[in-house]
Amino acid sequence: MHIIIGLGNKGSQYKNTRHNVGFEVIDKLSYDHNIPINKSKHKSHIGKGLINNHSVLLVKPQTFMNLSGQAVKEILKYYKEDLENIIVIYDDITLDVGTIKLRKTGSAGGQNGMKNIIELLGTKDINRIKVGIGAKPKHFTLSDYVLSNFKKNEFDDFVIGCEKATASIETFIASSIDDAMNKHNGK
């Protein structure tokens, strides 16, 4: 089984914010593949289903971003799945809106949810998709920026970024992280 984890913050006040792009990608996968996110378990909202005849678990941790590792650790312990079969989706301020980057390993790059996951799992070897949210303007604090909504002129690019992330996850599930990186990085 593949476990697809989108990071974000719970609560309606955070919906459509830059920090919740991981949740948005999970929602798109849920819609596109008719996989309802209808259970609350392991500090997460989850849904089980199939993507291209492969069993998947869609996960939206409900611990708030900075404690995402608690939910991820619980999910992995319960399902006893290898790290090579999971992928984490989260926002990245170093990438332009609409851009994605897949990696198999690396630091958290300042993203606190990913930092917590790396700390609690004890490894940097975690498949991930970073979805660009654009650079922080000088007049914003980092927290205010990531919790802001996309501007009207950014929205189309935000949708494109979610579509790219979804396509890369479908490749990851059907083949491998390497194929997904080769096909979707830098596109």
Salt bridges, closest charged atoms under 4 A:
GLU24 OE2 - LYS15 NZ 3.82
ASP27 OD1 - LYS60 NZ 2.77
ASP32 OD2 - LYS28 NZ 2.79
GLU74 OE2 - HIS42 ND1 3.92
GLU74 OE1 - LYS43 NZ 3.74
ASP91 OD1 - HIS19 ND1 2.97
ASP92 OD2 - LYS130 NZ 3.53
GLU154 OE1 - ARG18 NH2 2.59
GLU170 OE2 - HIS33 NE2 2.64
ASP178 OD1 - LYS104 NZ 2.95
